[in-house]
Amino acid sequence: MLVKPISAPPVQDSADRVLVPFGPLSAAQAAQKPMRLNNASVCIYCMTRWCASEQCVAMHRASLWIVCETCDGFDVGCHCMGGVVEAPQALVAEQVFRQLPTTAPVNEDGEFPYYVS
């Protein structure tokens, strides 16, 4: 059974370690950088299979990513990369306070509105 995490202040355990409980994350905090080569080994920058370009590696290393504003990370009904998009520093800073929904939106029939069967 999954239990929704709650926000709480950090606490110390018996080993004097500070434990930070898992809580709601902002769009900037939740985004994880995708791999530079996709599942088919194609570079997301130059679209070359098995790319070893130092320029692509450097661009990926310097890139910043946020949760997609169109689908809120659910990767439904848009063209993001697994729920995230590359973003400039200014947009990343704006996303710090954007709270993300816990579940994907559903229509009155209980289905994902963007799902295509």
C-alpha positions, 0 to 999 in steps of 0.5 A: 500500500502506498502512503502519501508522504507528509511534510515535517521538519527535519529530525535527528535519529539516535546516531545524530544524523539529520533526517529530512522527511520526504514531502511535496516537491516543486517543479524545479526540485522534482525534475531529473535530467534525462540521459543524453542518449535515448533508449535507442542510443540516439543523442537528444542534441544532434540526433546521431546514434552512439554520439560521442561528441564533446560538444553534446556531452558539454551541453548535456552537462550544463543543461537544466531541466524542469517538470513539463508545464503542459503535462505536469510530468505525467507525459500525457498529451505533449511532446516532453521527454519523459515528463521533463523539458530543458529550460533556461536558468530564469525559468528554473528559478520561476519553477521553485514555488510551482507545486505539482499535482500528486495524480494526473488529471482525469475527466468525468469518466475517470479517464486521462483526458489526453489518452489516445487509444 
